[in-house]
Amino acid sequence: MATYTFTSGSVLQSGATQGALAGEAVNAGELVYLDPSDGKARKAECDATVDKAKVAGIAVNSAVAGQPLSYVASGEVTVDATAFLSTGLLLVLSPTAGKCMDVGDLVDTQYVTVIGWSTAANKLKVNLAHSGIQRALNP
């Protein structure tokens, strides 16, 4: 299993983008949420709070705090040439801020947020689904 890091220079969108001001330094290819306290985009992660696990999209440009940031909330994104070893990988938010991982890497207490799936070695179909629940083993 793996946590995926995308090279900022390789991230290209093929659909509409949305935007917000960055609340921290964010690189293209990182997953962001919109902080409810100020509406700024920050790196999302699955092991903090439910708000930080509510992904708004994948950044398509890099920005420092206070700069405009564009992100894709749905559609296809081109990433590194060999980012994925196979197609059809179901990807979820990682505990590493701004990253995604294989669904099989989720552990108890991590929030379940589906990012999408790989459609080619370098393509990510963004189809966000926010469960708002933490993974737990049923007794």
CORRA-V977294 format. One record per residue. N is the residue number from 1. PHI is phi in whole degrees, -180 to 180 (999 if undefined). OMEGA is omega in radians with two decimals (NA if undefined). NEAR is the number of other C-alpha atoms within 8 Angstrom. Layout:
{{N	PHI	OMEGA	NEAR} {N	PHI	OMEGA	NEAR}}
This chain:
{{1	999	-3.01	6} {2	-152	2.90	6} {3	-102	-3.04	9} {4	-101	3.05	8} {5	-119	-3.12	8} {6	-105	3.10	12} {7	-70	-3.03	10} {8	-57	-3.13	11} {9	-73	-3.09	5} {10	-100	-3.04	9} {11	-86	3.12	15} {12	-132	3.10	8} {13	-100	3.10	12} {14	-119	-3.14	8} {15	-147	-3.11	8} {16	-70	3.07	6} {17	-114	3.00	9} {18	-119	-3.09	8} {19	-144	3.08	8} {20	-161	2.99	10} {21	-79	3.09	12} {22	-74	3.08	16} {23	-95	3.11	10} {24	-161	3.08	11} {25	-67	3.14	10} {26	-132	3.09	12} {27	-98	3.02	11} {28	-55	-3.12	14} {29	96	3.12	14} {30	-93	3.14	13} {31	-86	-3.08	16} {32	-125	2.97	14} {33	-122	3.09	15} {34	-101	-3.11	12} {35	-65	-3.10	11} {36	-65	-3.12	7} {37	-76	-3.11	4} {38	-142	3.11	5} {39	76	-3.11	9} {40	-86	-3.14	11} {41	-83	3.09	14} {42	-135	-3.13	13} {43	-67	3.14	13} {44	-84	3.05	15} {45	-154	-3.01	14} {46	-92	-3.05	16} {47	-115	3.14	10} {48	-111	3.14	9} {49	-115	3.12	7} {50	-63	3.11	10} {51	-65	-3.13	8} {52	-71	3.13	14} {53	-93	-3.13	18} {54	-90	-3.06	12} {55	-69	3.06	14} {56	-90	3.14	11} {57	165	3.12	13} {58	-108	-3.09	12} {59	-65	3.10	16} {60	-112	2.98	15} {61	-142	3.09	12} {62	-94	-3.13	11} {63	-154	2.99	13} {64	-99	-3.11	10} {65	-52	3.11	9} {66	93	3.13	9} {67	-91	3.08	8} {68	-66	3.12	9} {69	-129	3.06	14} {70	-105	3.13	11} {71	-145	3.10	13} {72	-103	3.14	17} {73	-98	3.07	12} {74	-161	-3.11	10} {75	114	-3.08	11} {76	-102	3.11	11} {77	-124	3.05	13} {78	-90	3.14	12} {79	-126	-3.12	14} {80	-50	-3.04	10} {81	-54	-3.12	6} {82	-128	-3.10	7} {83	-64	-3.05	10} {84	-116	3.14	10} {85	-80	3.13	6} {86	-153	3.07	8} {87	-90	3.11	10} {88	81	3.08	7} {89	-74	3.07	9} {90	-83	-3.05	11} {91	-111	3.14	13} {92	-128	3.11	13} {93	-64	-3.11	17} {94	-97	2.99	14} {95	-74	3.04	10} {96	-80	-3.02	8} {97	-51	3.08	9} {98	85	-3.04	12} {99	-110	3.02	15} {100	-121	-3.10	14} {101	-150	3.04	13} {102	-65	-3.12	13} {103	-59	-3.13	8} {104	-66	3.14	5} {105	-89	3.10	8} {106	-64	3.07	10} {107	-124	-3.11	7} {108	-54	3.13	8} {109	80	3.08	8} {110	-85	3.12	12} {111	-72	-3.11	13} {112	-93	3.07	15} {113	-131	3.11	15} {114	-79	3.10	12} {115	-94	-3.13	14} {116	155	-3.11	12} {117	-148	3.11	13} {118	-80	3.10	16} {119	-111	3.08	10} {120	-163	-3.14	9} {121	-60	-3.10	12} {122	-131	-3.10	13} {123	-126	3.08	11} {124	-122	3.04	13} {125	-87	-3.12	12} {126	-83	3.13	14} {127	-146	-2.99	11} {128	-69	3.04	12} {129	-141	-3.11	7} {130	-102	-3.12	10} {131	-83	-3.07	7} {132	73	3.14	10} {133	-119	3.08	7} {134	-97	3.09	9} {135	-65	3.10	11} {136	-150	3.09	7} {137	-81	3.13	5} {138	-75	-3.13	3} {139	-69	NA	2}}
